[in-house]
Each structure stands twice: as structure tokens, then as C-alpha cells.
Amino acid sequence: MSSKLATLAEAVASIPDGAHVALSGFAITRCNMAFARELIRQGKRGLTISQCVGAMDADLLAGAGVIRRIIYGGGSLDRFGRLNCVNRGIEEGTLAAEEYSSLSVAFRYLAGALGIPFIPIRSLRGSDILERLHKTAPQDIAFVDDPFSGEKWLVLKPLHPDVAVVQVQVADEEGNAWIFGPRWDNEEQVRASARTIVITERLVSTEMIRRNPELTRIPGFRVSHVVHLPFSAHPTSVYQAYDYDADYIREYAQMTQTREGVQAYLDKYVYGVKDHWEYLERVGGLERLSKLIADPVLGY
Amino acid sequence: MVEGERGQMQAQQGYTFFELMAVAGARELKDGEVVGVGIGLPVVASFLAKRTHAPNLTILFELGVVDPEPIHTGVGLADPRVWYRAKIMSSFVDALGTVLHRGVMDVGFLGGLEIDMYGNLNTTLLGDPNGAFRHFVGSGGANDLASSARRTIIIIRHEARKLKQAVSFITSPGYLRGAGQREAAGLAGGPSRVITDKAIFDFEPESKRMRLLSIHPGTTLEEVLAEMSFQPILPDHVPFTEPPTPEEVRLIREEIDPEGIYSGR
């Protein structure tokens, strides 16, 4: 298979305005941060973002006005704080939020991955989450009778994102990728999506992949672009690669409390740098990043 | 009671109210059970149970982490510190799908912004959902646990603004509006205990309303009721909660939460 190696700018340019993008981040880990910063720099608009748990990547995109709609199961920056930009968008009505539980979103990806028309789930019933979905996403929920038992079930429509963007530790140039640590919704996201962009910390030969094929979580034949970009999840963590950068997440949580703060953050870390390499210099360069490198026993 | 007085009382008793809550949570877990937990006190409670009376407990995090043995305190489920030495690292579909939705999760351990007398939990928003409100974390796996676990245990601060007549938003269903409603909605299980820093409650089997089960040592019935926006069912006899043993306190302080992040030291 031929190489799918691309620059971050090329991979981002392949995403049209208004596309539905599934992101691999979970709160403050394996977030598509460099990808989000480049989406903002390229001036993309009107995206729909989906993920099981809202994360820092989606929040930055919401703050920059890149996304119109979010399909998610709630989320936070863990103890660093709330998703200020997503929450503000919901509170002020500027962001269309279709809010589920985490498993509901995972099941919608699973149904999408399997090519089945709907998926029954026991979650959401009796809750105000479901009440709200009747208003925000009536086309995606229904009740049906189980043809075998006659029992009434809530069913959800599959998700079929236009593209999944997944931050991984290891990939080859075909896009066969290894994800170390828990994978939350990533494998179902990839299989539900029309195509996948892999952003990898480390690029290895296909021979290396062939030696450990049981580790392959993302099938290369579903991948359109492979971007080799170390520290591309900074300031979030990548298990077995590097720890989160607490000072920078704290600064983000602080600055994003106001719209003015969001603009100042974007000016400093997104518009104020020309690319990922300049961003890494802005946050302290190799001297700082080397201190984040994971201990191989601990994984962080 | 002002915070300073509470602090003194805690010092006399040899444990904090957070530690008491964690110990009370631990004692609800039985050996051999499978428990799904978020971060915070439920994690302390689960690890404590596993190191004392329930060595065969299986602890599961929603994102697909099973039976970790952390040696550093994490900032949340996304922190690899809390995944350390796990036996399994998989996915939502594996952990919440094939375990919880499959019906083999014994206990879901939940917290929240608000709870009402039927055990309905809110982690989504405060204010008027159709007017001005402030949006918070939402569900994550909490609604899934509340819907499908065989039972849920809730840990929440004992404050009138949290123990509400009606919650602003039902994120995770308890018994909804009372008897028969959970079954009618097609939900499994239901809340079994509510553990606060003043008392422990269960749910009266007929009405499904919250019922006072025990009061923590050093607290009075008046104090318990003063900080609730609804009246729980009051049995004729309400015992004091069994306090933590010195060994339980030692385990929390020295091994499970040495930095005191969850136990409030």
C-alpha cells in the first residue's frame, strides 16, 4: 500500500467546512490539540464534533468558533475545571449541543461501525437527558418493540462521521496504528467514520507493525492521512509517551473563563505561532518537553 | 456548626468526615462484586474495601480500565496515574457495554451536584433548563451506571442546596417520582444508599423515598434535617454510624490517598 504521509496542514485542508469530525480526546488525554490549533488557523467553520466524553480539543474548537454542533456525553478538564467554551456555548445558545451519556455515544459509533440501522440501549430512559434530546435531536432517537419479547426499547441512530481524527502512539505510513492504554471510543469512532486521519507520536515501518499485528487498533485501509507529529497532544497527555503539562492546562482553564481570555489564549498559542514547531518553542521547547516524557514503568 | 468547630471535632475523633464517608462507602461493597466508579471518594472507598473485607472486588473505570493499583493520585479518570498496574485496558463498549449493559455490574458509585428525595441525581446544570442556567460536566458514564447497575451508591456533601426537593435536571435516574416509575421506564436496579458527611440514607421499599438510616457520630438529628430541602422518612430509632477504625484511617492516609486530595485533609 502506498504512503499516506501528510503534513498537518495537508490533513486539515482535506476537511471541508461543515464536516462531522469525531475526535479521539478524553478530558485531558490523547486530545487532538495540534490538529485543533491548525483547524483554527485555517479558518474552518461550521463543524460538527462528536466524542464520548467532551475533551480539551473540542473545547478549544468551541472557543474559536470553529464548531456549530457537538454530539457528546458530557465532559470536563477533570480537576482542572469545566469545559468553559463548550459550556458557555450551551448556556448562551450559540452551540447546538446534543448531549447524551458516554455509553450512548459509544453505542451510536458501534452501530455506525457495524452498519446496522439502529441500536437499543437501556441508558437515558426516565432522565432529562432524554427529554432534552426529544427537542435537540428528535431524528436520532425512537422507541421500538423488541420483536422477540415485545418489550419496549429506546433505540439510537448510528453515527457516521465524515472523518475520525485519532491521536496515537505508534503508526506506519499506511495508517496501521497502535494505541497504548485504554481506548475509550476510538476503535468504534474509526470504524463508524468514512475515513480516518491518524496523528502519531512515532512513525514505524510496516515491518514493525507486521511483527506485532495483534496490537493494531486502527486498520490502515480505513485511513486517508498519516501525520507524524511528536507532542501533538500537548498540553494533554499521551500514555507511555508523555505526561500532561499541568501549568498549561491550568492556564487554559483560567483564561477561558471569559471570552476575552479565550481570544488572548488564541492570540498567544494559536494565531501567534505559525505552526506546531513554533508552538512547541512557545511553551518552552525541548527543555520543558523533555521533563514530560513518560517513565516506561509508570506510563506517565 | 462553623467549619472551625467541625475541624476540632474531627481532630478529637481521629478522622475527617470525608474519611468517614469513604469508610461508609467501602462497607457497602461485598467481596466478589464488580463496582463501577468515577473519580474522588468512590475510588478511595473501593480501594479501601479491596484492601480490607473485599479482596476479590473488581474495580472498573468507564473508559475501560479494570483493577488498577495506583501509587500516585490522579486528577481524574483521564490521568494515567489512576490506570497504573491495571489488569485490563480496553474501551467504553467493553467496560460499560459488555459488563454494565450486559447486566453484571453489581454497584455503580456516583456523586453529584444535587439529589432529590427519590435519589435522582443532577450533574448537568444548575438553574432553569429553559431559562438561565450554568452548565457543568453532564453525564459521562453516570447515567449509564444509574440505568443499568444492579444498585447504585451515592456520595454527596450534606448541604441544603444539594439535598433538594426537586433537582434542576435529572441526569441519572433514581426512583424518578416514586414507586413503580423505574420499572415502568424499563430501568434496572436503583439507588441503595446515599452517604453524606452527616448521615447515611436508604430508600423506603414502598414509597421509594429517602429514609434516614444512621447519623454520623458528633452530628445531631437537628443538624441533619436543617441542611436538607426535603424531609426524609424518619424511623423511630436512628443509630449512629459505625465510626472508622484506626486501621481504616491509616490505610486511607498512608496508602490510598497519601496526598489527602480526596479525603479532605
Interface residues (C-beta under 8 A of the other chain):
Chain A: F26 A27 I28 T29 C52 V53 G54 A55 Y72 G73 G74 G75 S76 D78 R79 F80 R82 V86 N87 I90 E91 E99 Y100 S101 S102 L103 S104 A106 F107 L110 I121 R122 S123 L124 R125 G126 S127 D128 I129 R132 E151 K152 W153 L154 G181 P182 R183 W184 D185 N186 E187 E188 S237 Y239 D243 Y244 A246 A294 L298 G299 Y300
Chain B: I39 F61 E62 L63 G64 V65 H72 G74 V75 G76 L77 A78 D79 P80 R81 W83 Y84 M89 S90 S91 F92 V93 L96 G97 L100 H101 T123 T124 P129 A132 F133 R134 H135 F136 V137 G138 S139 G140 G141 A142 N143 D144 S147 S148 F169 I170 T171 S172 P173 L176 Q181 R182 A185 G186 L187 A188
